[in-house]
Amino acid sequence: MPELLSVALVCAGTLLAQDCSRDTALDVIVAPARTPMECIMHAQTMAAAAGLPGGDNRYLKVTCEHRHTDAEPATVARRAS
């Protein structure tokens, strides 16, 4: 499974870039990537494909993130003897 994610955030033009996150974005586009170079290439492709109608009302912020997993190591419950 790829370790990285290319993430494109479509944010309101009134939002500062440092405040643009997955929580504040108008839309989030995610693609898996295997290497940092592939992540950058996906980000550029997503930026070109987004088109972003609305002129100055929206902008695109692209990042590469490490994939998070919710899987925890399995634990075995043991009965008290």
Secondary structure by P-SEA (a helix, b strand, c coil): cccccbbbbbccccccccccccccccbbbbbbbccaaaaaaaaaaaaaaccccccccbbbbbbccccccccccbbbbbccc
